[in-house]
Amino acid sequence: MKNSSVPLALIAACLALTTLLGIRPALAVRPFVTDDARVVGEHLAQVETSVRRDKSVFTNLNLLALGPTDRLELTLGFVDGIPLDRDQARIFSAQGPLMQAKYLFFEAKPNGAPGFAMIAGATPPWGLQSFRAKEWREFVYAAFTESLFDNDRVLIHANIGLTSGDSTVGTWGIGTQFRVHGGFNWIFEIFQNDPYGGDTGGAFQTGFRHIFSDKVQLDMTGGTGLWGNPRPSAYFGMGLRIVTNKLW
């Protein structure tokens, strides 16, 4: 990835937007649901904030990841927002903390063997107003990443796992990132349920990811449900990821 300066106004606008938007219960709000087989890196930290809107809710997910080693990533997060459903009061709601561990077994080799990581996590039944879960939610899944051509021109990600809560359901996702020009990438994915959200149905989404540098990237996506009962409604989302320098 090429290093470049990031307009401060753009970052400020993204951060300001995240304070205005809110959430879907059970933390299912990431712009890109299918995870990659990568970790933040030894002694680095990563901040992710993402927003999503559909006809029933504004959502905001915030994640802080730390890399104690070059293969282990530990994450804490929370979600907040405002329900928009006519049957619910428009009251600020929140849920968390999300606790997650990710271990990278194999890094992806360009045009070779895929990367492989295992992820496990849980969210307790804590929260405010309508986002508060009734019981613990646990999840575990495997993530694979295949890198094709030069400099990660095409990345293919695949996930498969289980999540428990009100019921135990299988989760899977397949997503791709294709570099169009410079730091601009087209992204597409299709997934069934969400490790963070449990039984959320099947959906697809598409959009773009702009990689400003190794430390800053911006995602914008839109999608809709394909199956499920109830079937997920149309939505759009946006996410900002910032990686720090080494902390120690």
N, C-alpha and C positions, 0 to 999 in steps of 0.2 A: 504494500500500500504506500502511496506517495504522501509525504508530509506536506501539509499546507496550513496556513493560518485559518482560523475559523472566525467569521464575523461575530463580534460580541453581541451585536443586536439580535442575531438569529438565535444564539443560545439563550439570551435573556427572554426573548419572545417565547421560546419553547418552555422555559421554566415557569414563566408567568402563566402560560396556558394550563400547565399541570395543576396550578393552584386553583384554577377556576372550574376545572372539570372534576367529575367524581367517579361510581363503581358498580360493578356487577357483583352480587354476592359470590363468595368462594374464590375470589382472586383471579378469575379467568379473564385477564385483560391485556396480556402482553401483545404487542404488535405482531410478533412472530412466535407462534405457539410451539412449533417444532424446534427443539433445542439442538445445539451443536455439540460435537465431541471435542470441546475445547474448554480450557479454564483460564482464569484471568492472569495467572502467572505468579511466580514466587515473590512475596513481599509487596504485591501490588493490590490496589483496591479498585473496585468498579462500582459506579453509581448508575442505576437505570431507573428512569421514570417514564411511564407510559400512560396514555389516556385512551379511552374508548367511549364511543357514544352509540347507542341504539335507541329504539323508540321507548324503552322502559327505564333506562338508567344512564347517567354519566358516571364514569369510573376512572380512578387514578391509582395505579400500582407503583410502589416505590421499593427498590431492591438495593441493598448494599452487600457486595461480595468482597471477600478478602482471600488472598492466596498465601496461606502459611508455608506451603511448599510449591514446587513447580508443577505438581500433579493434583493437589488438593485445593478445592474451592469451598468456602463456607459462606452461606448467604442468610441474611435476615431481611424481612420485608413486611410491609403492611399495605392495606388497601383502604381507600376512603372514597366517599362520593355522595351522590344524592339520587334517590329513586325518582323516576319520572312517571311511573305508572299511576293512572288515575285512582287506583284502589289503595295507594300508599301515600302517606304524608311526605312532602318534600322536606325531609329533615336530614341534616348531615349524619352520615353513618360511617362506621369503620369496622375493620376486622384485622386481626393479627395477634401475635407475629407469625409470619411464615418462617419456618426454620428448614434449611436445606443444606445437604452436603453432596458434593460432586467430586468423583475421583476419575482422573484420566488414566486409563490403562495403556492406550496406544495413541500416538499422534497420527493424524492423517498424512500419508506420504503422497505427494503430487503424482498422479497417474499410477499410483500403486495401491497398497493396502489401505483400507479406510481407517479412520480414527475410531476409537471406542471408549465410551465413558459410562459410568453408572451413577445414577442420581437417586437419592432418597430424601424424603422430607415429611413435614407434618405441620398442621395448623391447629391450635387449641380452640375450644369453643368460647372464645373471648371476643368481645366487640361491643359496638354501640348501635342501638336502634335496629334497623331491618337487616343489617349485614351480619349480625352476630350469628355464628353457627350454633347448631344444637348439640353437636358432638365433635370429637376429634376427627380430623381428616388426615389420612396418611397416604403417601404415594411413593411408588418406586418405578423407575423405568430405565431402559438402556437407550443410549444415544449413539448414532453412527454418523460419520461425516466422510464423504468421498470428495477429493479435490482433483479436478481435471484440468488439463492444459497448463499454461504458464501462469504463475503468480495468482493462483486461486481464481482463475477466470470463471470457472463454473464450480460451485459447491452444491452437493446434494446431501441433505440431512434426512435421517430416518429415526423415529422413536417408536418404542413399544413398551408397554408397562401396565400397571394396575393402580387404581386409586380406590380408597375406601372412605366411607362416610355414611350417608343414609343407606347406601348399598355399595357393593364392590363391583366396579366396572373396568373393562379393558380400555386402554388408551393407545392410540397410535397416530402418527403423523408423518407425512412426506413433504419436504419443502426443498426449493432450489433457489439459489442466488446466482445470477448471471451478470457478469461485469460488462456493461455496454460501452462506457467510455470514461476514462479517468477514474474518479471515485464513485461514479453513478452506476448503481446495480439495479436490475429488475429482479423482483422476488415474487414467488408464487408458492402456495402450499395448500394441502388438503389434509384434514385431520378429523379424527373421531374422538369426542370427549376431550378433556383437558386435565392434565395431572394436577393443576392448581384448583380446578373447578369441579372435577368429578363428571357426572353425567350431564354434559352440555350439548350433546348431539353432534352431528357431522356438519362440517362447514368448509368453505374454501375462502381464500383471500388472495389478493394480489396488490402490488404497489411497488415502491422503490425504497432502496437503502442507499444513502449517500455517505460514503466514507471520507470524511474530511482529512483524517490522519489516523495513525495507529491508536490514537487516544480518544477520538470523537467520531460518532456516527449518528445519523438521523434516519429514522424509518417513518414512512407513511403508507398506510394500507387501508383497503376497503374490502368487504366481503359480505357473504350472506350464508344462511343455513341451507344445507342440502337434504338433510333428513333428521329425524328425531321427533319426540313427542313431549313437549312442544318443540317444533322446529325453530332453531335459532333465527332471529330476525336480521335484517340487513344492518350493517354497522360500518363505522370508519374509525381508524385508530392512528395514533402517532406515538413515537418513542424516541428518547434521547439517551445515549450511552456515553459515559465519560470514564476513562481509565486514568488513574493517577500515575505519577512517577513512583519509584520505589520508596516505601515508607520507612523501612529500616534495613 
